[in-house]
């Protein structure tokens, strides 16, 4: 990511990522059984500081922010959306 940010910044292109923890998505449910998906989502919620899973609309809000004019000076960053899991 840092390399992309350094190379693309002079061209006016921002290179950032939003890294979300396990979320209830079609992709998750396409590779796991219903029971496995529910177990994984419950485990993700239990392991983070907020005590609940990350919702898709929260990830969308973060992506919209990173892409907005309010984040023009964000360059080469990873915005972690995991409810505080990384703090443990």
C-alpha positions, 0 to 999 in steps of 0.5 A, a space after each residue: 500500500 505504501 508503495 502505491 501511495 508514494 507512486 500515485 500521490 503525485 498523480 492525484 490518486 489516493 491509495 488507502 484500504 478499509 480492512 473489515 473483520 468478519 461481516 455478514 456478506 454473501 461472500 461469507 455465506 457462499 463458502 460456509 454453511 449457514 451454521 458455520 457462518 453464524 458460528 463465525 459471526 458470533 465468534 467475531 462479535 465475541 472477540 472484539 471490544 465492542 461485543 458485536 460484529 461489524 455491520 456492512 453499513 458501517 464498512 460502507 460508511 468508512 469506504 465512503 469517507 476514505 473516498 470523499 473530499 474529507 479524506 484528501 490528505 489520507 494517503 497509504 493508510 489502512 482503516 481497520 474496522 474490527 470493533 476493537 479486535 486488534 486491541 486485544 
